[in-house]
Amino acid sequence: MSQQPGKKHSQNIGNIVHSALQSGDLSRLKDLGPAISDAVQDAVQPIAGAGAPQDGAAQTPPPPPPPQPDYHYNYGPNSSRPAWQGRAPQGQPGQGQTPANRPAGLPGKSAGLAPLALGVVGMVVFGIGAVLSAVLSFVPWVGGTFLGLGIGFAVCFAACAGVTAAGAGTRKLARRLGQYYALLQEKSVYTFDDLAEKVGREAADIKRDIKRGLKKHLLPDVRMDYAETCVIRGGEAWQLYLETEASRKTREAEESARERRMADPTLAPIENFKSEGAATIKKIRAANDAIDGEAISEKLERLENITARIFSYVEAHPQKLPDTRKFLNYYLPTTLKLVEKYQQYDQMDPQPANILQAKQDIENTLDTIDTAFNNLLESLYQDDTLDVSTDITVLEKMLEQEGLTGKKFDIDQG
């Protein structure tokens, strides 16, 4: 009868695996080979003896166990494979980042270690089991049983190989993510093209890494923009991006609506008027910002205010557009020309007497323009005030005729 391996071998193998996983030093797994070899020899000898002749004939010694590979995985300080510690490669920004200042959630040196270790252990155990079962399948009386076991061991070996590959891939990904994150500590927004130039990899590969890291929650406080063109770190930078994106969408919606109105012959004139008004007010404000002097600044502020009120009223009452033809085609362009001339003269150093006189003339003219534009605005309101006055007169007469009031409405119509 075959004898099962002793508890001593099982405990020894378990202690080796447990010690390697607890310490994170996979180099200790090299001791698995001799331990498993001893256990295999103890299991093979009774089975081989059971199949030997019983008449005293010369016995054939059991086949030697297959050579054990040296599974030496040294990830310690002396290993040629650098342990991942969240630092960039030599010469890259962010080098020297230690686990002490690593943000929570960023993968450390143990990333992928558990599946890698379990996969390696499984490959060793099931690989030896598969080889041993293949050898024992040739032993009479028990060959069929070990053939089935060998197939099972081979399947398990393949599964462990997949786990090992996944663990190794996670460790490589973690190192790359640490490199990207170190760069994002220096600047909160990077395009994938800029990252590619920094780390020497393809932008598409970096984007794929970032997506995997975000899916696995390995990049704390990092997001991609909606168009997937850049990576953003930090809540403040993300909020700024959201505001910029919202502003862009608003501008696009307004421009789309304007294009539709411009395509309508009845709305196109007022749209042109609105565009002209916005451009004019912008020019007046820019000139005011560039010109020194409190007195001229007050005049330009009044000019900007009355001009904006005229444009706003006509936008709300498109039927008034014909009444502003001279204002739009002559008065306003001439006024802007004077303001720009004043700005040009104000930048001269020194300023001759004739330039000073020209500036004074323009300032005086701005007072006249302000009065004229206010009168224009009042004339635009005239029809409205006349309508109000007419309505009041009619209402008073109707109320008097019905005897509903003993006196006229005391309404100031001025």
C-alpha positions as CSV (number, residue, x, y, z in Angstrom):
1,M,0.0,0.0,0.0
2,S,1.1,3.5,-0.7
3,Q,2.0,5.7,2.2
4,Q,0.9,9.4,2.4
5,P,3.6,12.0,3.0
6,G,4.1,12.7,6.7
7,K,2.8,15.8,8.5
8,K,6.4,16.9,8.9
9,H,6.7,17.7,5.2
10,S,3.3,19.4,5.0
11,Q,4.1,21.6,7.9
12,N,7.5,22.4,6.5
13,I,6.1,23.5,3.1
14,G,3.3,25.5,4.7
15,N,5.9,27.3,6.9
16,I,8.0,28.3,3.9
17,V,5.1,29.7,2.0
18,H,3.7,31.6,5.0
19,S,7.1,33.1,5.8
20,A,7.6,34.3,2.2
21,L,4.1,36.0,2.1
22,Q,4.5,37.6,5.5
23,S,7.9,39.1,4.9
24,G,7.3,39.9,1.2
25,D,10.7,38.3,0.4
26,L,10.0,35.8,-2.3
27,S,13.6,34.6,-2.3
28,R,12.6,32.3,0.6
29,L,10.6,30.3,-1.9
30,K,13.8,28.8,-3.1
31,D,13.6,26.4,-0.1
32,L,10.4,24.9,-1.6
33,G,12.4,22.8,-4.0
34,P,14.3,20.7,-1.5
35,A,11.2,20.4,0.8
36,I,8.9,19.2,-1.9
37,S,11.6,16.9,-3.2
38,D,11.9,15.2,0.2
39,A,8.1,14.8,0.3
40,V,8.0,13.4,-3.2
41,Q,10.7,10.8,-2.4
42,D,8.9,9.6,0.7
43,A,5.7,9.2,-1.4
44,V,7.5,7.4,-4.3
45,Q,9.5,4.8,-2.5
46,P,6.5,2.8,-1.0
47,I,4.7,2.9,-4.4
48,A,7.8,1.7,-6.3
49,G,8.3,-1.1,-3.8
50,A,4.7,-2.3,-4.1
51,G,5.2,-2.9,-7.8
52,A,8.6,-4.8,-7.4
53,P,8.9,-8.6,-7.8
54,Q,8.4,-10.6,-4.5
55,D,10.6,-13.7,-5.4
56,G,13.9,-12.2,-4.4
57,A,14.9,-11.2,-7.9
58,A,17.0,-8.1,-8.3
59,Q,14.9,-5.0,-7.8
60,T,14.9,-2.0,-10.0
61,P,15.5,1.1,-8.0
62,P,12.8,3.7,-8.3
63,P,13.3,6.4,-10.9
64,P,15.0,9.5,-9.5
65,P,12.8,12.6,-9.1
66,P,12.9,15.1,-11.9
67,P,15.5,17.9,-11.3
68,Q,14.1,20.7,-9.3
69,P,14.4,24.2,-10.8
70,D,15.8,26.9,-8.6
71,Y,12.8,29.2,-8.0
72,H,14.8,32.1,-6.8
73,Y,12.8,35.3,-6.9
74,N,14.7,38.0,-5.2
75,Y,12.8,41.2,-4.8
76,G,14.8,42.4,-1.8
77,P,17.2,45.3,-1.6
78,N,19.9,43.5,-3.5
79,S,17.8,42.5,-6.4
80,S,18.5,43.8,-9.9
81,R,14.8,44.3,-10.3
82,P,14.0,47.6,-8.5
83,A,11.3,47.4,-5.8
84,W,8.4,49.8,-6.6
85,Q,8.5,52.7,-4.2
86,G,6.5,55.3,-6.0
87,R,9.5,57.0,-7.6
88,A,10.2,57.9,-11.2
89,P,13.0,56.2,-13.2
90,Q,16.5,57.8,-13.1
91,G,16.4,61.3,-14.5
92,Q,12.6,61.7,-14.2
93,P,10.8,64.1,-11.9
94,G,9.5,62.7,-8.7
95,Q,12.5,60.4,-8.0
96,G,13.0,59.4,-4.4
97,Q,9.3,59.6,-3.3
98,T,9.1,57.3,-0.3
99,P,6.1,55.3,1.1
100,A,6.0,57.7,4.0
101,N,4.6,60.5,1.8
102,R,2.7,58.3,-0.6
103,P,-1.0,59.4,-0.8
104,A,-3.5,56.9,0.4
105,G,-4.7,54.6,-2.3
106,L,-1.5,54.8,-4.5
107,P,-0.1,51.3,-4.9
108,G,3.0,50.6,-2.9
109,K,5.8,48.0,-3.2
110,S,3.4,45.2,-2.3
111,A,1.1,45.9,-5.3
112,G,0.5,42.6,-7.1
113,L,2.8,40.7,-4.7
114,A,0.1,38.4,-3.2
115,P,-1.2,37.0,-6.5
116,L,2.4,36.8,-7.8
117,A,3.5,34.8,-4.8
118,L,0.4,32.5,-4.7
119,G,0.8,32.0,-8.5
120,V,4.4,31.0,-8.1
121,V,3.7,28.7,-5.2
122,G,0.9,27.1,-7.1
123,M,3.1,26.6,-10.2
124,V,5.8,25.0,-8.1
125,V,3.4,22.6,-6.3
126,F,1.1,21.7,-9.2
127,G,4.1,21.6,-11.7
128,I,5.9,19.1,-9.5
129,G,2.6,17.2,-9.0
130,A,2.0,17.0,-12.7
131,V,5.5,15.8,-13.4
132,L,5.3,13.3,-10.6
133,S,1.9,12.0,-11.7
134,A,3.2,11.6,-15.2
135,V,6.1,9.4,-13.9
136,L,3.8,7.4,-11.6
137,S,1.3,6.8,-14.4
138,F,3.6,4.1,-15.7
139,V,3.6,2.2,-12.5
140,P,1.4,-0.9,-12.7
141,W,-1.9,-1.0,-10.8
142,V,-1.9,2.7,-10.0
143,G,-1.0,4.3,-13.4
144,G,-4.6,5.2,-14.4
145,T,-5.2,7.0,-11.1
146,F,-2.1,9.1,-11.4
147,L,-2.8,9.9,-15.1
148,G,-6.1,11.6,-14.1
149,L,-4.3,13.4,-11.2
150,G,-1.6,14.6,-13.7
151,I,-4.2,16.1,-15.9
152,G,-5.8,17.9,-13.0
153,F,-2.4,19.1,-11.8
154,A,-1.7,20.5,-15.3
155,V,-4.9,22.4,-15.4
156,C,-4.2,23.9,-12.0
157,F,-0.6,24.7,-13.1
158,A,-2.1,26.7,-16.1
159,A,-4.4,28.6,-13.8
160,C,-1.6,29.5,-11.4
161,A,0.5,30.7,-14.4
162,G,-2.4,33.0,-15.3
163,V,-2.5,34.3,-11.7
164,T,1.3,34.8,-11.8
165,A,1.1,36.8,-15.0
166,A,-1.7,39.0,-13.6
167,G,0.4,39.7,-10.4
168,A,3.5,40.6,-12.5
169,G,1.4,42.8,-14.7
170,T,-0.1,44.6,-11.7
171,R,3.4,45.3,-10.3
172,K,4.6,46.7,-13.6
173,L,1.4,48.8,-13.9
174,A,1.9,50.1,-10.3
175,R,5.5,51.3,-11.1
176,R,4.2,53.2,-14.2
177,L,1.3,54.7,-12.3
178,G,3.8,55.9,-9.6
179,Q,5.8,57.6,-12.3
180,Y,2.8,59.4,-13.7
181,Y,1.6,60.4,-10.3
182,A,5.0,61.8,-9.4
183,L,4.7,64.1,-12.5
184,L,1.2,65.1,-11.5
185,Q,2.5,66.2,-8.1
186,E,4.5,68.9,-10.0
187,K,1.7,70.0,-12.3
188,S,-2.0,69.1,-11.8
189,V,-2.9,68.9,-15.4
190,Y,-1.1,66.9,-18.1
191,T,-2.1,66.0,-21.6
192,F,-1.3,62.5,-22.6
193,D,1.1,63.8,-25.3
194,D,3.0,65.8,-22.6
195,L,3.2,62.7,-20.4
196,A,4.4,60.6,-23.3
197,E,7.2,63.1,-23.9
198,K,8.2,63.1,-20.2
199,V,8.3,59.3,-19.7
200,G,9.2,58.1,-23.2
201,R,6.2,56.0,-23.8
202,E,3.3,56.2,-26.4
203,A,0.4,58.4,-25.4
204,A,-2.0,55.6,-26.2
205,D,-0.2,53.2,-23.8
206,I,-0.2,55.9,-21.0
207,K,-4.0,56.4,-21.5
208,R,-4.5,52.7,-21.3
209,D,-2.5,52.6,-18.0
210,I,-4.4,55.5,-16.6
211,K,-7.8,53.9,-17.4
212,R,-6.7,50.6,-15.7
213,G,-5.4,52.6,-12.7
214,L,-8.7,54.5,-12.4
215,K,-10.7,51.3,-12.8
216,K,-8.7,49.6,-10.0
217,H,-8.9,52.8,-7.8
218,L,-5.1,53.0,-7.8
219,L,-4.9,56.8,-8.6
220,P,-6.3,58.8,-5.7
221,D,-7.9,62.2,-6.7
222,V,-7.1,61.7,-10.4
223,R,-9.5,62.0,-13.3
224,M,-9.5,62.1,-17.0
225,D,-11.3,64.9,-18.9
226,Y,-14.5,64.0,-20.8
227,A,-12.7,64.1,-24.1
228,E,-10.0,61.8,-22.7
229,T,-7.2,64.1,-23.8
230,C,-5.6,64.9,-20.5
231,V,-5.4,63.7,-16.9
232,I,-6.2,66.0,-13.9
233,R,-5.2,65.7,-10.3
234,G,-6.9,67.5,-7.4
235,G,-10.3,68.7,-6.6
236,E,-9.5,72.4,-7.3
237,A,-8.1,71.6,-10.8
238,W,-11.1,69.4,-11.5
239,Q,-13.6,72.1,-10.5
240,L,-11.8,74.6,-12.7
241,Y,-12.1,72.2,-15.6
242,L,-15.8,71.7,-14.9
243,E,-16.3,75.5,-14.9
244,T,-14.3,75.9,-18.1
245,E,-16.2,73.1,-19.8
246,A,-19.6,74.5,-18.7
247,S,-18.6,77.9,-20.1
248,R,-17.5,76.4,-23.3
249,K,-20.8,74.6,-23.7
250,T,-22.7,77.8,-23.0
251,R,-20.7,79.7,-25.6
252,E,-21.3,76.9,-28.1
253,A,-25.0,77.0,-27.4
254,E,-25.2,80.7,-27.7
255,E,-23.2,80.7,-31.0
256,S,-25.5,78.0,-32.4
257,A,-28.6,80.0,-31.5
258,R,-27.1,83.1,-33.0
259,E,-26.3,81.2,-36.2
260,R,-29.9,80.1,-36.4
261,R,-31.1,83.7,-35.9
262,M,-28.7,85.0,-38.5
263,A,-30.2,82.6,-41.0
264,D,-33.6,84.2,-40.4
265,P,-33.9,87.4,-42.6
266,T,-36.2,89.0,-40.0
267,L,-33.8,88.4,-37.1
268,A,-30.4,88.9,-38.8
269,P,-30.4,92.8,-38.5
270,I,-31.0,92.8,-34.8
271,E,-28.3,90.0,-34.4
272,N,-25.8,92.2,-36.2
273,F,-26.8,95.1,-34.0
274,K,-26.2,93.1,-30.9
275,S,-22.8,92.0,-32.1
276,E,-21.9,95.6,-33.0
277,G,-23.0,96.7,-29.5
278,A,-20.9,94.1,-27.7
279,A,-17.8,94.9,-29.7
280,T,-18.3,98.7,-29.1
281,I,-18.7,98.4,-25.4
282,K,-15.6,96.1,-25.2
283,K,-13.5,98.8,-27.1
284,I,-14.7,101.6,-24.8
285,R,-13.8,99.5,-21.7
286,A,-10.4,98.6,-23.1
287,A,-9.6,102.2,-23.8
288,N,-10.7,103.3,-20.3
289,D,-8.4,100.6,-18.8
290,A,-5.4,101.9,-20.8
291,I,-5.9,105.6,-20.2
292,D,-4.7,107.3,-17.0
293,G,-6.7,110.1,-15.4
294,E,-9.7,110.2,-13.2
295,A,-11.7,112.8,-15.1
296,I,-11.4,111.1,-18.5
297,S,-12.1,107.7,-16.8
298,E,-15.4,109.0,-15.4
299,K,-16.4,110.4,-18.9
300,L,-15.6,107.0,-20.5
301,E,-17.6,105.1,-17.9
302,R,-20.6,107.3,-18.5
303,L,-20.2,106.8,-22.3
304,E,-20.0,103.0,-21.8
305,N,-23.1,103.1,-19.6
306,I,-25.3,105.1,-21.9
307,T,-24.1,103.2,-25.0
308,A,-25.0,99.9,-23.3
309,R,-28.4,101.2,-22.3
310,I,-29.2,102.2,-25.9
311,F,-28.1,98.8,-27.3
312,S,-30.1,97.0,-24.6
313,Y,-33.3,98.9,-25.3
314,V,-33.1,98.3,-29.0
315,E,-32.4,94.6,-28.5
316,A,-35.6,94.4,-26.4
317,H,-37.6,96.6,-29.0
318,P,-36.3,95.6,-32.5
319,Q,-38.9,97.9,-34.1
320,K,-36.7,100.8,-32.9
321,L,-33.7,99.6,-34.9
322,P,-34.4,102.0,-37.9
323,D,-34.3,105.0,-35.4
324,T,-30.7,104.1,-34.5
325,R,-29.3,104.1,-38.0
326,K,-27.3,107.3,-37.7
327,F,-26.2,106.4,-34.2
328,L,-24.9,103.1,-35.4
329,N,-23.4,104.2,-38.7
330,Y,-21.9,107.6,-37.9
331,Y,-22.2,108.8,-34.3
332,L,-20.8,105.7,-32.6
333,P,-17.9,105.1,-35.1
334,T,-16.8,108.7,-34.8
335,T,-17.0,108.6,-31.0
336,L,-14.8,105.5,-31.0
337,K,-12.3,107.1,-33.3
338,L,-12.0,110.1,-30.8
339,V,-11.5,107.8,-27.9
340,E,-8.8,105.8,-29.6
341,K,-7.1,109.0,-30.6
342,Y,-7.1,110.1,-27.0
343,Q,-5.6,106.8,-26.0
344,Q,-2.9,107.2,-28.6
345,Y,-2.1,110.8,-27.4
346,D,-2.1,109.8,-23.8
347,Q,0.7,107.3,-24.4
348,M,3.0,110.0,-25.8
349,D,5.9,111.1,-23.7
350,P,6.5,114.0,-23.7
351,Q,3.2,115.5,-24.9
352,P,3.5,118.7,-26.9
353,A,1.1,121.6,-26.4
354,N,-1.0,120.8,-29.4
355,I,-1.4,117.2,-28.2
356,L,-2.5,118.4,-24.8
357,Q,-5.0,120.8,-26.5
358,A,-6.3,118.0,-28.7
359,K,-6.9,115.8,-25.6
360,Q,-8.8,118.6,-23.9
361,D,-11.0,119.1,-26.9
362,I,-11.8,115.4,-27.0
363,E,-12.7,115.5,-23.3
364,N,-15.0,118.4,-23.9
365,T,-16.6,116.6,-26.9
366,L,-17.2,113.5,-24.8
367,D,-19.5,115.7,-22.6
368,T,-21.5,116.7,-25.6
369,I,-21.7,113.1,-26.9
370,D,-22.9,112.0,-23.5
371,T,-25.7,114.6,-23.6
372,A,-26.6,113.6,-27.2
373,F,-26.7,109.9,-26.4
374,N,-29.0,110.5,-23.4
375,N,-31.3,112.5,-25.6
376,L,-31.3,109.7,-28.1
377,L,-32.3,107.2,-25.4
378,E,-35.1,109.5,-24.3
379,S,-36.4,109.8,-27.8
380,L,-36.4,106.0,-28.1
381,Y,-38.6,105.9,-24.9
382,Q,-40.9,108.6,-26.3
383,D,-43.4,106.3,-27.8
384,D,-43.6,104.3,-24.6
385,T,-44.2,107.4,-22.5
386,L,-46.8,108.6,-25.0
387,D,-48.6,105.3,-24.8
388,V,-48.6,105.4,-21.0
389,S,-49.9,109.0,-21.0
390,T,-52.7,108.1,-23.4
391,D,-53.7,105.1,-21.3
392,I,-53.9,107.2,-18.2
393,T,-56.1,109.8,-19.9
394,V,-58.5,107.3,-21.2
395,L,-58.7,105.5,-17.8
396,E,-59.4,108.8,-16.0
397,K,-62.3,109.7,-18.3
398,M,-63.8,106.2,-18.1
399,L,-63.7,106.3,-14.3
400,E,-65.2,109.8,-14.1
401,Q,-68.0,108.8,-16.5
402,E,-68.9,105.8,-14.3
403,G,-68.8,108.0,-11.2
404,L,-66.1,105.8,-9.6
405,T,-63.9,108.6,-8.5
406,G,-64.4,112.1,-7.4
407,K,-61.1,113.4,-8.6
408,K,-58.5,112.9,-11.2
409,F,-55.5,110.6,-10.8
410,D,-52.6,112.5,-9.4
411,I,-50.0,110.9,-11.5
412,D,-46.8,112.6,-12.4
413,Q,-46.4,112.2,-16.1
414,G,-43.2,114.2,-16.4
